[in-house]
Amino acid sequence: MRPQPYEPPVEIRSTEAEAIAWAYRLVACGDGWAALVRAIEDALSDLAEAERRTEQRDRLISYGYVRAGVAAAPASDAA
């Protein structure tokens, strides 16, 4: 059985990274450079989104600590 030009050879069991690389190359019509650039763009976009979510989570946690500190203060301290 001969593999199609857009598929990895049949006898090779690809890792997840290799499977992703093949998919990017297929979308880029065999252009390795274009596939690499697109993969890096996607990775950087995913990283930026993960950082944004982490910052948002950290702000919510900080806000929760501030609210808990205000609510936990005894009423006698206010006088």
PDB file of N, CA, C and O in Angstrom, chain B, residues numbered from 101:
ATOM      1  N   MET B 101       0.844  -1.178   0.000  1.00  0.00           N
ATOM      2  CA  MET B 101       0.000   0.000   0.000  1.00  0.00           C
ATOM      3  C   MET B 101       0.890   1.242   0.000  1.00  0.00           C
ATOM      4  O   MET B 101       1.725   1.417   0.887  1.00  0.00           O
ATOM      5  N   ARG B 102       0.708   2.082  -0.980  1.00  0.00           N
ATOM      6  CA  ARG B 102       1.512   3.306  -1.083  1.00  0.00           C
ATOM      7  C   ARG B 102       0.747   4.462  -0.472  1.00  0.00           C
ATOM      8  O   ARG B 102      -0.446   4.625  -0.728  1.00  0.00           O
ATOM      9  N   PRO B 103       1.432   5.278   0.343  1.00  0.00           N
ATOM     10  CA  PRO B 103       0.746   6.432   0.949  1.00  0.00           C
ATOM     11  C   PRO B 103       0.486   7.511  -0.089  1.00  0.00           C
ATOM     12  O   PRO B 103       1.191   7.618  -1.093  1.00  0.00           O
ATOM     13  N   GLN B 104      -0.516   8.289   0.168  1.00  0.00           N
ATOM     14  CA  GLN B 104      -0.796   9.443  -0.676  1.00  0.00           C
ATOM     15  C   GLN B 104       0.295  10.482  -0.419  1.00  0.00           C
ATOM     16  O   GLN B 104       0.921  10.452   0.641  1.00  0.00           O
ATOM     17  N   PRO B 105       0.540  11.397  -1.353  1.00  0.00           N
ATOM     18  CA  PRO B 105       1.607  12.385  -1.167  1.00  0.00           C
ATOM     19  C   PRO B 105       1.391  13.299   0.042  1.00  0.00           C
ATOM     20  O   PRO B 105       2.347  13.887   0.549  1.00  0.00           O
ATOM     21  N   TYR B 106       0.163  13.422   0.501  1.00  0.00           N
ATOM     22  CA  TYR B 106      -0.110  14.291   1.634  1.00  0.00           C
ATOM     23  C   TYR B 106      -0.162  13.531   2.965  1.00  0.00           C
ATOM     24  O   TYR B 106      -0.464  14.125   4.000  1.00  0.00           O
ATOM     25  N   GLU B 107       0.125  12.241   2.948  1.00  0.00           N
ATOM     26  CA  GLU B 107       0.104  11.443   4.163  1.00  0.00           C
ATOM     27  C   GLU B 107       1.512  10.968   4.513  1.00  0.00           C
ATOM     28  O   GLU B 107       2.341  10.794   3.620  1.00  0.00           O
ATOM     29  N   PRO B 108       1.796  10.753   5.819  1.00  0.00           N
ATOM     30  CA  PRO B 108       3.093  10.190   6.175  1.00  0.00           C
ATOM     31  C   PRO B 108       3.169   8.754   5.677  1.00  0.00           C
ATOM     32  O   PRO B 108       2.131   8.120   5.490  1.00  0.00           O
ATOM     33  N   PRO B 109       4.361   8.227   5.459  1.00  0.00           N
ATOM     34  CA  PRO B 109       4.478   6.831   5.038  1.00  0.00           C
ATOM     35  C   PRO B 109       3.766   5.907   6.029  1.00  0.00           C
ATOM     36  O   PRO B 109       3.776   6.152   7.236  1.00  0.00           O
ATOM     37  N   VAL B 110       3.152   4.849   5.510  1.00  0.00           N
ATOM     38  CA  VAL B 110       2.335   3.959   6.316  1.00  0.00           C
ATOM     39  C   VAL B 110       3.138   3.299   7.433  1.00  0.00           C
ATOM     40  O   VAL B 110       2.618   3.125   8.535  1.00  0.00           O
ATOM     41  N   GLU B 111       4.385   2.932   7.177  1.00  0.00           N
ATOM     42  CA  GLU B 111       5.168   2.191   8.159  1.00  0.00           C
ATOM     43  C   GLU B 111       5.663   3.053   9.322  1.00  0.00           C
ATOM     44  O   GLU B 111       6.229   2.527  10.280  1.00  0.00           O
ATOM     45  N   ILE B 112       5.459   4.355   9.250  1.00  0.00           N
ATOM     46  CA  ILE B 112       5.895   5.250  10.321  1.00  0.00           C
ATOM     47  C   ILE B 112       4.713   5.566  11.218  1.00  0.00           C
ATOM     48  O   ILE B 112       3.668   6.026  10.758  1.00  0.00           O
ATOM     49  N   ARG B 113       4.895   5.311  12.509  1.00  0.00           N
ATOM     50  CA  ARG B 113       3.869   5.695  13.482  1.00  0.00           C
ATOM     51  C   ARG B 113       4.256   7.068  13.987  1.00  0.00           C
ATOM     52  O   ARG B 113       5.263   7.221  14.678  1.00  0.00           O
ATOM     53  N   SER B 114       3.481   8.039  13.653  1.00  0.00           N
ATOM     54  CA  SER B 114       3.857   9.410  13.983  1.00  0.00           C
ATOM     55  C   SER B 114       3.485   9.764  15.411  1.00  0.00           C
ATOM     56  O   SER B 114       2.489   9.293  15.960  1.00  0.00           O
ATOM     57  N   THR B 115       4.316  10.605  15.988  1.00  0.00           N
ATOM     58  CA  THR B 115       4.009  11.157  17.298  1.00  0.00           C
ATOM     59  C   THR B 115       2.963  12.232  17.111  1.00  0.00           C
ATOM     60  O   THR B 115       2.618  12.589  15.984  1.00  0.00           O
ATOM     61  N   GLU B 116       2.462  12.743  18.211  1.00  0.00           N
ATOM     62  CA  GLU B 116       1.467  13.806  18.115  1.00  0.00           C
ATOM     63  C   GLU B 116       2.060  15.027  17.411  1.00  0.00           C
ATOM     64  O   GLU B 116       1.400  15.655  16.583  1.00  0.00           O
ATOM     65  N   ALA B 117       3.308  15.359  17.744  1.00  0.00           N
ATOM     66  CA  ALA B 117       3.957  16.513  17.112  1.00  0.00           C
ATOM     67  C   ALA B 117       4.110  16.299  15.605  1.00  0.00           C
ATOM     68  O   ALA B 117       3.898  17.221  14.818  1.00  0.00           O
ATOM     69  N   GLU B 118       4.476  15.090  15.211  1.00  0.00           N
ATOM     70  CA  GLU B 118       4.622  14.804  13.783  1.00  0.00           C
ATOM     71  C   GLU B 118       3.279  14.867  13.068  1.00  0.00           C
ATOM     72  O   GLU B 118       3.193  15.350  11.939  1.00  0.00           O
ATOM     73  N   ALA B 119       2.248  14.385  13.717  1.00  0.00           N
ATOM     74  CA  ALA B 119       0.912  14.439  13.109  1.00  0.00           C
ATOM     75  C   ALA B 119       0.475  15.890  12.909  1.00  0.00           C
ATOM     76  O   ALA B 119      -0.110  16.235  11.882  1.00  0.00           O
ATOM     77  N   ILE B 120       0.765  16.733  13.899  1.00  0.00           N
ATOM     78  CA  ILE B 120       0.425  18.149  13.774  1.00  0.00           C
ATOM     79  C   ILE B 120       1.234  18.786  12.649  1.00  0.00           C
ATOM     80  O   ILE B 120       0.700  19.573  11.867  1.00  0.00           O
ATOM     81  N   ALA B 121       2.525  18.447  12.563  1.00  0.00           N
ATOM     82  CA  ALA B 121       3.374  18.988  11.501  1.00  0.00           C
ATOM     83  C   ALA B 121       2.855  18.574  10.123  1.00  0.00           C
ATOM     84  O   ALA B 121       2.831  19.384   9.196  1.00  0.00           O
ATOM     85  N   TRP B 122       2.443  17.323   9.991  1.00  0.00           N
ATOM     86  CA  TRP B 122       1.892  16.863   8.706  1.00  0.00           C
ATOM     87  C   TRP B 122       0.626  17.645   8.356  1.00  0.00           C
ATOM     88  O   TRP B 122       0.418  18.012   7.200  1.00  0.00           O
ATOM     89  N   ALA B 123      -0.213  17.895   9.351  1.00  0.00           N
ATOM     90  CA  ALA B 123      -1.461  18.632   9.092  1.00  0.00           C
ATOM     91  C   ALA B 123      -1.156  20.054   8.628  1.00  0.00           C
ATOM     92  O   ALA B 123      -1.770  20.545   7.681  1.00  0.00           O
ATOM     93  N   TYR B 124      -0.206  20.718   9.297  1.00  0.00           N
ATOM     94  CA  TYR B 124       0.162  22.079   8.881  1.00  0.00           C
ATOM     95  C   TYR B 124       0.750  22.061   7.471  1.00  0.00           C
ATOM     96  O   TYR B 124       0.459  22.948   6.668  1.00  0.00           O
ATOM     97  N   ARG B 125       1.568  21.067   7.167  1.00  0.00           N
ATOM     98  CA  ARG B 125       2.171  20.998   5.835  1.00  0.00           C
ATOM     99  C   ARG B 125       1.109  20.743   4.773  1.00  0.00           C
ATOM    100  O   ARG B 125       1.173  21.292   3.673  1.00  0.00           O
ATOM    101  N   LEU B 126       0.133  19.906   5.111  1.00  0.00           N
ATOM    102  CA  LEU B 126      -0.958  19.627   4.169  1.00  0.00           C
ATOM    103  C   LEU B 126      -1.731  20.906   3.862  1.00  0.00           C
ATOM    104  O   LEU B 126      -2.029  21.191   2.703  1.00  0.00           O
ATOM    105  N   VAL B 127      -2.051  21.670   4.891  1.00  0.00           N
ATOM    106  CA  VAL B 127      -2.799  22.923   4.703  1.00  0.00           C
ATOM    107  C   VAL B 127      -1.971  23.922   3.901  1.00  0.00           C
ATOM    108  O   VAL B 127      -2.515  24.711   3.128  1.00  0.00           O
ATOM    109  N   ALA B 128      -0.645  23.881   4.091  1.00  0.00           N
ATOM    110  CA  ALA B 128       0.241  24.802   3.367  1.00  0.00           C
ATOM    111  C   ALA B 128       0.621  24.264   1.987  1.00  0.00           C
ATOM    112  O   ALA B 128       1.544  24.779   1.356  1.00  0.00           O
ATOM    113  N   CYS B 129      -0.078  23.242   1.518  1.00  0.00           N
ATOM    114  CA  CYS B 129       0.160  22.657   0.181  1.00  0.00           C
ATOM    115  C   CYS B 129       1.617  22.235  -0.001  1.00  0.00           C
ATOM    116  O   CYS B 129       2.196  22.423  -1.071  1.00  0.00           O
ATOM    117  N   GLY B 130       2.202  21.665   1.050  1.00  0.00           N
ATOM    118  CA  GLY B 130       3.561  21.151   0.949  1.00  0.00           C
ATOM    119  C   GLY B 130       4.653  22.171   1.201  1.00  0.00           C
ATOM    120  O   GLY B 130       5.830  21.810   1.201  1.00  0.00           O
ATOM    121  N   ASP B 131       4.310  23.423   1.415  1.00  0.00           N
ATOM    122  CA  ASP B 131       5.301  24.461   1.662  1.00  0.00           C
ATOM    123  C   ASP B 131       5.716  24.397   3.132  1.00  0.00           C
ATOM    124  O   ASP B 131       4.977  24.835   4.014  1.00  0.00           O
ATOM    125  N   GLY B 132       6.898  23.850   3.381  1.00  0.00           N
ATOM    126  CA  GLY B 132       7.392  23.661   4.737  1.00  0.00           C
ATOM    127  C   GLY B 132       7.550  24.954   5.510  1.00  0.00           C
ATOM    128  O   GLY B 132       7.221  25.021   6.694  1.00  0.00           O
ATOM    129  N   TRP B 133       8.059  25.988   4.839  1.00  0.00           N
ATOM    130  CA  TRP B 133       8.256  27.276   5.511  1.00  0.00           C
ATOM    131  C   TRP B 133       6.921  27.880   5.925  1.00  0.00           C
ATOM    132  O   TRP B 133       6.781  28.356   7.052  1.00  0.00           O
ATOM    133  N   ALA B 134       5.952  27.866   5.042  1.00  0.00           N
ATOM    134  CA  ALA B 134       4.635  28.421   5.361  1.00  0.00           C
ATOM    135  C   ALA B 134       3.990  27.630   6.500  1.00  0.00           C
ATOM    136  O   ALA B 134       3.344  28.213   7.371  1.00  0.00           O
ATOM    137  N   ALA B 135       4.161  26.313   6.498  1.00  0.00           N
ATOM    138  CA  ALA B 135       3.615  25.481   7.571  1.00  0.00           C
ATOM    139  C   ALA B 135       4.264  25.824   8.908  1.00  0.00           C
ATOM    140  O   ALA B 135       3.581  25.915   9.927  1.00  0.00           O
ATOM    141  N   LEU B 136       5.573  26.013   8.904  1.00  0.00           N
ATOM    142  CA  LEU B 136       6.290  26.363  10.131  1.00  0.00           C
ATOM    143  C   LEU B 136       5.835  27.717  10.664  1.00  0.00           C
ATOM    144  O   LEU B 136       5.575  27.868  11.858  1.00  0.00           O
ATOM    145  N   VAL B 137       5.742  28.698   9.775  1.00  0.00           N
ATOM    146  CA  VAL B 137       5.320  30.035  10.195  1.00  0.00           C
ATOM    147  C   VAL B 137       3.915  29.979  10.780  1.00  0.00           C
ATOM    148  O   VAL B 137       3.658  30.584  11.821  1.00  0.00           O
ATOM    149  N   ARG B 138       3.014  29.270  10.137  1.00  0.00           N
ATOM    150  CA  ARG B 138       1.630  29.175  10.638  1.00  0.00           C
ATOM    151  C   ARG B 138       1.583  28.468  11.988  1.00  0.00           C
ATOM    152  O   ARG B 138       0.830  28.879  12.871  1.00  0.00           O
ATOM    153  N   ALA B 139       2.371  27.419  12.162  1.00  0.00           N
ATOM    154  CA  ALA B 139       2.406  26.699  13.435  1.00  0.00           C
ATOM    155  C   ALA B 139       2.915  27.606  14.554  1.00  0.00           C
ATOM    156  O   ALA B 139       2.383  27.580  15.663  1.00  0.00           O
ATOM    157  N   ILE B 140       3.936  28.402  14.269  1.00  0.00           N
ATOM    158  CA  ILE B 140       4.475  29.319  15.271  1.00  0.00           C
ATOM    159  C   ILE B 140       3.468  30.416  15.582  1.00  0.00           C
ATOM    160  O   ILE B 140       3.302  30.790  16.744  1.00  0.00           O
ATOM    161  N   GLU B 141       2.792  30.939  14.560  1.00  0.00           N
ATOM    162  CA  GLU B 141       1.756  31.952  14.792  1.00  0.00           C
ATOM    163  C   GLU B 141       0.672  31.408  15.707  1.00  0.00           C
ATOM    164  O   GLU B 141       0.242  32.086  16.640  1.00  0.00           O
ATOM    165  N   ASP B 142       0.231  30.187  15.441  1.00  0.00           N
ATOM    166  CA  ASP B 142      -0.809  29.575  16.262  1.00  0.00           C
ATOM    167  C   ASP B 142      -0.324  29.347  17.693  1.00  0.00           C
ATOM    168  O   ASP B 142      -1.065  29.582  18.648  1.00  0.00           O
ATOM    169  N   ALA B 143       0.914  28.892  17.838  1.00  0.00           N
ATOM    170  CA  ALA B 143       1.468  28.657  19.173  1.00  0.00           C
ATOM    171  C   ALA B 143       1.562  29.963  19.961  1.00  0.00           C
ATOM    172  O   ALA B 143       1.214  30.001  21.141  1.00  0.00           O
ATOM    173  N   LEU B 144       2.028  31.029  19.317  1.00  0.00           N
ATOM    174  CA  LEU B 144       2.125  32.320  19.992  1.00  0.00           C
ATOM    175  C   LEU B 144       0.754  32.868  20.362  1.00  0.00           C
ATOM    176  O   LEU B 144       0.592  33.472  21.423  1.00  0.00           O
ATOM    177  N   SER B 145      -0.221  32.665  19.506  1.00  0.00           N
ATOM    178  CA  SER B 145      -1.589  33.091  19.795  1.00  0.00           C
ATOM    179  C   SER B 145      -2.140  32.325  20.997  1.00  0.00           C
ATOM    180  O   SER B 145      -2.758  32.916  21.883  1.00  0.00           O
ATOM    181  N   ASP B 146      -1.919  31.016  21.027  1.00  0.00           N
ATOM    182  CA  ASP B 146      -2.374  30.205  22.160  1.00  0.00           C
ATOM    183  C   ASP B 146      -1.679  30.630  23.451  1.00  0.00           C
ATOM    184  O   ASP B 146      -2.312  30.686  24.505  1.00  0.00           O
ATOM    185  N   LEU B 147      -0.395  30.927  23.378  1.00  0.00           N
ATOM    186  CA  LEU B 147       0.354  31.373  24.553  1.00  0.00           C
ATOM    187  C   LEU B 147      -0.189  32.701  25.070  1.00  0.00           C
ATOM    188  O   LEU B 147      -0.359  32.874  26.277  1.00  0.00           O
ATOM    189  N   ALA B 148      -0.458  33.631  24.173  1.00  0.00           N
ATOM    190  CA  ALA B 148      -1.009  34.928  24.574  1.00  0.00           C
ATOM    191  C   ALA B 148      -2.367  34.754  25.248  1.00  0.00           C
ATOM    192  O   ALA B 148      -2.653  35.416  26.246  1.00  0.00           O
ATOM    193  N   GLU B 149      -3.193  33.881  24.720  1.00  0.00           N
ATOM    194  CA  GLU B 149      -4.503  33.626  25.310  1.00  0.00           C
ATOM    195  C   GLU B 149      -4.363  32.995  26.696  1.00  0.00           C
ATOM    196  O   GLU B 149      -5.094  33.356  27.617  1.00  0.00           O
ATOM    197  N   ALA B 150      -3.433  32.061  26.847  1.00  0.00           N
ATOM    198  CA  ALA B 150      -3.206  31.442  28.151  1.00  0.00           C
ATOM    199  C   ALA B 150      -2.716  32.475  29.165  1.00  0.00           C
ATOM    200  O   ALA B 150      -3.139  32.457  30.321  1.00  0.00           O
ATOM    201  N   GLU B 151      -1.834  33.368  28.740  1.00  0.00           N
ATOM    202  CA  GLU B 151      -1.350  34.422  29.637  1.00  0.00           C
ATOM    203  C   GLU B 151      -2.488  35.370  30.027  1.00  0.00           C
ATOM    204  O   GLU B 151      -2.578  35.790  31.180  1.00  0.00           O
ATOM    205  N   ARG B 152      -3.347  35.702  29.077  1.00  0.00           N
ATOM    206  CA  ARG B 152      -4.481  36.576  29.372  1.00  0.00           C
ATOM    207  C   ARG B 152      -5.402  35.931  30.401  1.00  0.00           C
ATOM    208  O   ARG B 152      -5.856  36.596  31.332  1.00  0.00           O
ATOM    209  N   ARG B 153      -5.677  34.649  30.238  1.00  0.00           N
ATOM    210  CA  ARG B 153      -6.545  33.949  31.182  1.00  0.00           C
ATOM    211  C   ARG B 153      -5.901  33.855  32.566  1.00  0.00           C
ATOM    212  O   ARG B 153      -6.583  33.984  33.582  1.00  0.00           O
ATOM    213  N   THR B 154      -4.599  33.632  32.601  1.00  0.00           N
ATOM    214  CA  THR B 154      -3.895  33.570  33.883  1.00  0.00           C
ATOM    215  C   THR B 154      -3.967  34.908  34.600  1.00  0.00           C
ATOM    216  O   THR B 154      -4.227  34.953  35.802  1.00  0.00           O
ATOM    217  N   GLU B 155      -3.740  35.992  33.879  1.00  0.00           N
ATOM    218  CA  GLU B 155      -3.823  37.326  34.479  1.00  0.00           C
ATOM    219  C   GLU B 155      -5.236  37.612  34.983  1.00  0.00           C
ATOM    220  O   GLU B 155      -5.410  38.176  36.062  1.00  0.00           O
ATOM    221  N   GLN B 156      -6.235  37.226  34.208  1.00  0.00           N
ATOM    222  CA  GLN B 156      -7.621  37.433  34.619  1.00  0.00           C
ATOM    223  C   GLN B 156      -7.918  36.631  35.884  1.00  0.00           C
ATOM    224  O   GLN B 156      -8.552  37.143  36.808  1.00  0.00           O
ATOM    225  N   ARG B 157      -7.471  35.394  35.931  1.00  0.00           N
ATOM    226  CA  ARG B 157      -7.688  34.561  37.108  1.00  0.00           C
ATOM    227  C   ARG B 157      -6.998  35.167  38.331  1.00  0.00           C
ATOM    228  O   ARG B 157      -7.570  35.207  39.420  1.00  0.00           O
ATOM    229  N   ASP B 158      -5.765  35.636  38.140  1.00  0.00           N
ATOM    230  CA  ASP B 158      -5.029  36.249  39.253  1.00  0.00           C
ATOM    231  C   ASP B 158      -5.747  37.492  39.778  1.00  0.00           C
ATOM    232  O   ASP B 158      -5.788  37.711  40.988  1.00  0.00           O
ATOM    233  N   ARG B 159      -6.312  38.305  38.887  1.00  0.00           N
ATOM    234  CA  ARG B 159      -7.060  39.490  39.325  1.00  0.00           C
ATOM    235  C   ARG B 159      -8.288  39.086  40.133  1.00  0.00           C
ATOM    236  O   ARG B 159      -8.596  39.698  41.155  1.00  0.00           O
ATOM    237  N   LEU B 160      -8.987  38.051  39.670  1.00  0.00           N
ATOM    238  CA  LEU B 160     -10.179  37.591  40.391  1.00  0.00           C
ATOM    239  C   LEU B 160      -9.802  37.048  41.766  1.00  0.00           C
ATOM    240  O   LEU B 160     -10.513  37.281  42.743  1.00  0.00           O
ATOM    241  N   ILE B 161      -8.697  36.333  41.842  1.00  0.00           N
ATOM    242  CA  ILE B 161      -8.243  35.809  43.132  1.00  0.00           C
ATOM    243  C   ILE B 161      -7.895  36.962  44.064  1.00  0.00           C
ATOM    244  O   ILE B 161      -8.304  36.959  45.225  1.00  0.00           O
ATOM    245  N   SER B 162      -7.150  37.942  43.576  1.00  0.00           N
ATOM    246  CA  SER B 162      -6.783  39.095  44.394  1.00  0.00           C
ATOM    247  C   SER B 162      -8.031  39.836  44.861  1.00  0.00           C
ATOM    248  O   SER B 162      -8.113  40.235  46.023  1.00  0.00           O
ATOM    249  N   TYR B 163      -8.989  40.022  43.983  1.00  0.00           N
ATOM    250  CA  TYR B 163     -10.228  40.708  44.325  1.00  0.00           C
ATOM    251  C   TYR B 163     -10.965  39.933  45.417  1.00  0.00           C
ATOM    252  O   TYR B 163     -11.539  40.522  46.333  1.00  0.00           O
ATOM    253  N   GLY B 164     -10.940  38.608  45.307  1.00  0.00           N
ATOM    254  CA  GLY B 164     -11.581  37.765  46.319  1.00  0.00           C
ATOM    255  C   GLY B 164     -10.916  37.905  47.675  1.00  0.00           C
ATOM    256  O   GLY B 164     -11.604  37.936  48.696  1.00  0.00           O
ATOM    257  N   TYR B 165      -9.589  37.991  47.709  1.00  0.00           N
ATOM    258  CA  TYR B 165      -8.888  38.175  48.981  1.00  0.00           C
ATOM    259  C   TYR B 165      -9.229  39.526  49.596  1.00  0.00           C
ATOM    260  O   TYR B 165      -9.426  39.624  50.807  1.00  0.00           O
ATOM    261  N   VAL B 166      -9.299  40.552  48.785  1.00  0.00           N
ATOM    262  CA  VAL B 166      -9.629  41.889  49.290  1.00  0.00           C
ATOM    263  C   VAL B 166     -11.036  41.887  49.867  1.00  0.00           C
ATOM    264  O   VAL B 166     -11.256  42.399  50.964  1.00  0.00           O
ATOM    265  N   ARG B 167     -11.984  41.321  49.146  1.00  0.00           N
ATOM    266  CA  ARG B 167     -13.374  41.278  49.627  1.00  0.00           C
ATOM    267  C   ARG B 167     -13.474  40.461  50.899  1.00  0.00           C
ATOM    268  O   ARG B 167     -14.186  40.850  51.825  1.00  0.00           O
ATOM    269  N   ALA B 168     -12.776  39.338  50.964  1.00  0.00           N
ATOM    270  CA  ALA B 168     -12.829  38.496  52.160  1.00  0.00           C
ATOM    271  C   ALA B 168     -12.217  39.226  53.346  1.00  0.00           C
ATOM    272  O   ALA B 168     -12.707  39.090  54.467  1.00  0.00           O
ATOM    273  N   GLY B 169     -11.158  39.998  53.125  1.00  0.00           N
ATOM    274  CA  GLY B 169     -10.521  40.747  54.210  1.00  0.00           C
ATOM    275  C   GLY B 169     -11.420  41.834  54.752  1.00  0.00           C
ATOM    276  O   GLY B 169     -11.445  42.049  55.964  1.00  0.00           O
ATOM    277  N   VAL B 170     -12.160  42.529  53.902  1.00  0.00           N
ATOM    278  CA  VAL B 170     -13.063  43.589  54.317  1.00  0.00           C
ATOM    279  C   VAL B 170     -14.240  42.991  55.073  1.00  0.00           C
ATOM    280  O   VAL B 170     -14.645  43.524  56.106  1.00  0.00           O
ATOM    281  N   ALA B 171     -14.788  41.906  54.580  1.00  0.00           N
ATOM    282  CA  ALA B 171     -15.957  41.284  55.220  1.00  0.00           C
ATOM    283  C   ALA B 171     -15.583  40.636  56.534  1.00  0.00           C
ATOM    284  O   ALA B 171     -16.432  40.542  57.421  1.00  0.00           O
ATOM    285  N   ALA B 172     -14.343  40.182  56.702  1.00  0.00           N
ATOM    286  CA  ALA B 172     -13.941  39.482  57.903  1.00  0.00           C
ATOM    287  C   ALA B 172     -13.554  40.410  59.042  1.00  0.00           C
ATOM    288  O   ALA B 172     -13.387  39.943  60.168  1.00  0.00           O
ATOM    289  N   ALA B 173     -13.403  41.719  58.791  1.00  0.00           N
ATOM    290  CA  ALA B 173     -13.003  42.659  59.833  1.00  0.00           C
ATOM    291  C   ALA B 173     -14.132  42.799  60.847  1.00  0.00           C
ATOM    292  O   ALA B 173     -15.281  43.014  60.460  1.00  0.00           O
ATOM    293  N   PRO B 174     -13.818  42.678  62.166  1.00  0.00           N
ATOM    294  CA  PRO B 174     -14.861  42.814  63.197  1.00  0.00           C
ATOM    295  C   PRO B 174     -15.409  44.237  63.239  1.00  0.00           C
ATOM    296  O   PRO B 174     -14.693  45.186  62.918  1.00  0.00           O
ATOM    297  N   ALA B 175     -16.646  44.389  63.623  1.00  0.00           N
ATOM    298  CA  ALA B 175     -17.324  45.687  63.677  1.00  0.00           C
ATOM    299  C   ALA B 175     -16.713  46.577  64.746  1.00  0.00           C
ATOM    300  O   ALA B 175     -16.759  47.800  64.617  1.00  0.00           O
ATOM    301  N   SER B 176     -16.136  45.996  65.807  1.00  0.00           N
ATOM    302  CA  SER B 176     -15.551  46.799  66.891  1.00  0.00           C
ATOM    303  C   SER B 176     -14.310  47.550  66.456  1.00  0.00           C
ATOM    304  O   SER B 176     -13.972  48.570  67.057  1.00  0.00           O
ATOM    305  N   ASP B 177     -13.618  47.073  65.423  1.00  0.00           N
ATOM    306  CA  ASP B 177     -12.430  47.756  64.909  1.00  0.00           C
ATOM    307  C   ASP B 177     -12.798  49.052  64.198  1.00  0.00           C
ATOM    308  O   ASP B 177     -11.956  49.942  64.076  1.00  0.00           O
ATOM    309  N   ALA B 178     -14.013  49.176  63.733  1.00  0.00           N
ATOM    310  CA  ALA B 178     -14.429  50.365  62.985  1.00  0.00           C
ATOM    311  C   ALA B 178     -14.615  51.571  63.885  1.00  0.00           C
ATOM    312  O   ALA B 178     -14.544  52.699  63.399  1.00  0.00           O
ATOM    313  N   ALA B 179     -14.849  51.383  65.174  1.00  0.00           N
ATOM    314  CA  ALA B 179     -15.125  52.499  66.091  1.00  0.00           C
ATOM    315  C   ALA B 179     -13.882  53.182  66.576  1.00  0.00           C
ATOM    316  O   ALA B 179     -13.964  54.135  67.350  1.00  0.00           O
TER     317      ALA B 179
END
